[in-house]
Amino acid sequence: MRFLVATLVVWLFLFYNIERLSASTDITGAAYFLVPVAGAFTLLAPRFIHVPLAASLTITTAALLGLKAAWWREWGSSLPCTLIEVGTVWLTVILAQRVSDGIGEFEDAVQHISVGAVGHPVDTATDGREEMYRELKRARHHRRPLGLMSIGLNDDSIQVALDKIVREVQQAMMKQYILSGIAGTLGDIFEDYDVVARDNDHFLALLPETNGEQLALIAEQVRRTVAERLGVTLQIGLASFPHDATTFDGLVEKAIRTMKQSGRGTKEEQNGTGRRSHSAGDRPPDNIPHR
């Protein structure tokens, strides 16, 4: 990736100095205009529509010839110069597309590790909320307890000492990396029948057969484990059915509100006994049936 970017930069430098390097080469204004435009379009186009390489080369060639004929009304000193211009446009498009492909692969990898790392097979907020809503209906029907946890990252715990613009970019990338680590940690802590989903920049975790006291203990375990593994502080908000709310939207609103109110996430949860009092993988029954 670095090599491709460096190659593209060096090539653009050589192109804009080609007439200095070769006095016999007469590059027209059409080529000087089209090369950066074609390169920029190739880099940006995959975000909106995928353009095959052959189509890109055909379109840029036709654009070059059209500009030379209609706008600049010049063809260079000879046909070889026109062929050189076509070649320069082609090389720019090819290099730009290689760079674009590398950027796309990097973006896909970041999205995969930051969204798809949770152990439970729920990777979108929509699917996760649907499954959580079904669990709430089951708990309401059978009159069983249920807990909802909203888990967010405290941005103040990410320490990046850089200039403002660089710091903002670096902190955004670091936040995605840490959210990926949090997702993996949640996958280790929660059970297979818990429902975990990412919702924008925080996670929602729905824990069946869990009352308020047990939920507080698990939240403390999550906060402590993430701090030990990643060195960051979590903000965790809790909501319990039916004590705090009887609808899914009500539980989500309460959990997110208390998460935001938790500040730096250092406030201790209320003491309680129950569900997971010792290890991350154990779930003591405490008269709570397993599904």
N, C-alpha and C positions, 0 to 999 in steps of 0.2 A: 504494500500500500504506500509506504513512504517512497519507495523507488518510483512508483508510477506518478505520484504527485511531483517529485523532483524532476522526472523526465518531462512532464507537461510544462513545468515552469521553465526549464532549460530550452525546450522547443519553442515556446512563445518568445523567449528572449532572442533566440537565433532568427526566428521569423521576422521580427521587427527590426533586425539589423542585417537582413540578408542582402540588401542592396549595398551596404557598406562592405560586406564580405565579398560580394561578386558584382563588379561594376556592370557586367553584361546582362544582369538580371533586372528586368523592368516589371516590378509588381504594381498593379493598378490599385486604385483606391477601393475598388469593389472587394478585393481580397483582404485588404487591411480592415475593412468594415466587417466582412462576413466571418473571418476567423474567430474573433472574440465572441460574436453573437452566436455562432454555431456551437462553440465550446460551452458557453453559458447555458444555452438551451439544452444541450445534451446532458449536462449535469443536473438540470432542474426537471427535465421532462419526466424521468421515472417516478417522480412524486405525484404526477397527475395521469400520465399514460405511458405505457411501454412502447417505444419505437424501435423496431428491429434495426440492426446496423445497416443492412442493405438499403432499407428505406431511408435512413438518415443520410447515407452517402448520396443516394439519388436526389433527394430533396435539396441538399446543400449544393450539389453540382448544378442543378437546374436554377437555383437561386443565384449562384455566382454568375452563370451565363446570362441570366435575365438582368441582373444588376449592371453587368458590363455593357449590355446592349441598350437598355432603356434609360438607365440613370447616368452612369459615367460615360457611356458611348465611346468606350475605348477597349481595345483588345490586346494591348501590349505591343511590343515591337515585333513579335512573331508568334506563331502557333506554339512553339516550345514554351514560351513564357506563360501562355494560357494553361498549358498542361501542367506546368510547375505550380500555378495557382490552384488548380484542381487538386493536385497532390498535397499541397499544404493544408487545404481545407479538409481533405480526407484524413490526413495524419492527425490533425487537431481533433476531429470528431472521434476517431478511434481511441486516442489517448484519453479524451474526456469520458468516453463511455466506459473504458476500463476503470478509471478512477470512480465513476458513478457506481459501477457494479461493486467495487470494493466498499464504498460508503454504504450501499444498500445492504451488503452482507453484515457489516458492522452494526447497522441499525436493527436488522433482524435478530442478531445475536443478543444485543442489549435488551430488546423487547422480550426475547425468549427467556433469558435468565431473570429478568425483573418481574415478569408476569407469570411465567409458567413453572416457577421453581417450587411452588407449594406442593406438598406431597399429595393432598387430596385433589382429584381431577376436576377442579373448578378453577377456571382461569379468567373468567370475565365477571364483571359486576352484575350483569343481567342474569346470567345462568346461576350465579351464586345466590342472588336474592330470591330467585324462583325456588331454589332448593331450600333456602332458609324459611321461606313462607310455607312450604309444605311441612317442614318440621314443626313450625309454630301451630299449624292446624292439627297436627298429630298430638302435640302437647296439650292443646286446648280440648281436643276431643277426649283424651284419656286423663285429663286433669293432672298432668305431670309438670314438674318444674322445667324451666329452660332458661339459659343465660345467653346474652349477646355481648360481645366484647368488640369495641372499636379501638384499633391499635394504630397509632401514628408515630412518626419520627419527630423528635424535637430538633429542629434545624440548628438551634444554638449549640448542640453538641457536636456539630461538624466543624472542625477547626481548620480553616484554610487561610493562611496568611499570604495573600497575593493582592495585586492591584484590583481595583473594583471590578472592571469588566472581566478580567481573567478569573477573579474570585467567583463571580456569578456563574460563569460557565463551568468552572471546576466544581463548584458546590452542587450545581444541578446534576453533573455526571456522577459525583460522589454520592449524591442522594439516591440516584437510581441503583448504583452499585450496592449501597447499604440496604436499600429496600429488597434487593435480591437476596442478600444475606439474611434479612429478617424473614423473608418467605421460606427459605430453607430451614431456618430455626423453628418456625411455626410448624412446618411439616414434621419435624422431629418431636415436638412437644405434644401436638394434638393427636387425637386418635383418628382412625379411619372413618368413624361415623360422625365426627365433627365436620362442620361445613365451614370452609375458609375461602374467602374470595377477596381479591384486591379491588378497591373502589377508589379510583384516582390515586391520591398519594397516601392512602392509609388502607388498612385491612379490616374486614369484618369477620369475626369468628363466632359462629353460633354453636353452642354446646348443649346438646340434649341432656336431659336428666341431671341438670345442674342448678342448685339453688344459689341464692345470693352469697351466702358465706363461702361455699365452695368456689364460686366464680372469683371472689376476691383473692382466695389462695392461689388459684391458677394464674390470675393476673400478676400477682407478685412473682410467681415462678417465671412467667414469661419475661417480665421486666428484668429480673436478675440474670436469667440465662442469656438474653440478648446483650446485656451490659458486659457479661463475662466474655462472650464470644466476639462481639463487634466493637465494644467500647463506646456505645452510644446509649442515649437515654430515650426511653419510650414514653409516650403519653397514652394512657389507657383509660377508656371510659367504659363503664359497666351499666348494664340494664338487665333486669330479671323479670321473667314472666312467672306469675301474673302480678307480682308486687309493684313493679314500676310501670308496666303498660300491658295491655291485653291485645294490641294490634302490632303487626310487624313494623309499620311505619313509626308507631310510637316508640317501640324498642330501639329502632335505629336512631331516631331523633334524640332520645335520652342518652344513648351510648356516645354519640358524636358530641353532644353538648357537654357531657362530663369529661370527655377526652380533651376538648379544647380548654375546659376550665382547669384541667389538671396541671397546666403550666409546664414546668420542666419535668413533670412525671415523677417527682421525688416524694410526693405525698404518700404516706403509707396507707394501704387498704385496711379496712376493718378486720379485726381478728376473727377467725372462724375455724371450724374443723370440718373435715370431710374428704372430699373427692380425691384429691391428689396431695397427700400430706408428705410423701417421701420422694419418689422418683418420677422422672418425666414420663416414663412408659407405664407406670402403675396407675390404676384407677380403682382405689378401694371401693367396694360396693356400697358400704354404709346403707344397706337396705335399698339401694338403687339398682334396679334390674338392668342387665346388659341386653342390648337389642340382638 
